Amino acid sequence: MVDAEFLGPWGRFVLIGAGAAAVLVFLLIIACFLTPGCIGYECVRKRRSICENVESQGRDSPNSINGTFESIETASTLPKDDPLKDFPTELTMSLQYLPATAENVTGKLVIGIEAMSNLPQKQYNCTLEPYVAVNIVKQSWNNRNPEKLHSFRTRGVRHTASPIYRETFVVADVKPQEVKEWAVDVTAYDHDRYANHTELCTLRVPLKEVKKLLTSPEIHLLNYKMKRSSKEFGNILLGISYLPTAQRLTINVARLANVKFAPTVPTLNDFNPYVRILMLNGKTGRKIKKKKTKYLRADAQPEFNETLTFDLTFAQLETIQFLVAVWSKNIIAEENSIEQHSDSEESINSCKKSKDICIGKVAIGKGARGATEKAHWFSVLQNPRKIVTVWHTLK
C-alpha cells in the first residue's frame, strides 16, 4: 500500500491521526468565531460595527437625507444636536437657617438664587429670557407625589444663557424638624412670548443633605449641576414642500398623537386643539406672519389635514424659521361672553376672553436647534416640489 511504502507499518494510523487533528482544528476555528470573547469573534464584530456605522452615516448625510425621510419611523431615530452637551448647566444658590431667638420668635429659612451658567439654547434662533421657579416641597416616602408648600419665582433676565439673579426668598415660622423633611425644587424656564414657556433644566435639593444647615446660622453657598429637561408634550406630523417657480412654501398639518395636555388643560372636554404657525425672522426672532388651522372639540388624537401657505423667495429660505405651536382654544370663555348683554363696565370686564393655552411647540428652519428639525428643513430644500413628511416632538 502507498501509506505502508512511504510511512512504514504505522502509516495508516498516522494519516487517521492527521485527519482527526485537522477536523479538530477546523471545529476550534469555527467555535472561536462563534464564541463571544474569542479573537475571531471580536474581529468579526468590530468589522461589522464599522460597516454599519459607515452605512448609517451615509443614510444621515445631507446627500442622502431624502431616503431617510421617506420612512417616518427612521426620522425619529436621528441623533439629537446639543452643542452644550459637554458643558452642564450649573446653579449657584445659597441656603441659611436662622433659628428662633429672642428677636425672632420662630425660625426662618432663607433661599438665595445667585446665578446660573450654560443654559440650553432656545429651540429656534433667538436669545433666551430665563427665569427660575423655586418650590419647597415636603418629601413623601416614595418621592412620587411630594406636597408643595411654598412657591417663588425670580425675575427674567433677557439675552443671556448665564443670568445673574441674586434674589432671596424667606420662609418664616420654620421648625428644624420640618426642614429635615423638606426639599427645594429649582426649575429654569425660558420665557417665550410666542408659545409656552420652555422648561430648560431642573434640580432637587433635599435639605437634610445640606451639611451644617441647621447647626450653623451662616450662609451656605452651594454649586450644583442641573439636569437637562426631557419634558415632551406629544408628536405632530408635518408635511412641507417648496415650489421655486411660485416662490411658495406649504406646510401640511396632518395630525397629532400622544398629546399630553394635562395638567395644563384639566380634562379632555376642555381640550380643543388647533395649530398656529408663526413665520419668524431668523436673525431677530421677530414675527412676520402667522396662520392657524381650525380647532377641533375634545379630541385627544386630532386629524387636521390642513395646508397653510407662505410666500417666500428662495433667498429668504436661508433666514426664515417657523414656529409650530399646538394650542387649546378656550371655548367656554367665548360662549360666556356672547351670552352677556349688559353694557356696564363691570360686565364687560367680567366677560373678557381668557387667553388660549399653549401645549407645546417645535421649530422648523435652518436656525432650528434639533437634529430632526434641521434635517427636515434641508430635505425640503434639496427636494423642491416634493412633500417631505416627518413626525416631530412637541416641547
Disulfide bonds with the S-S distance in Angstrom:
none
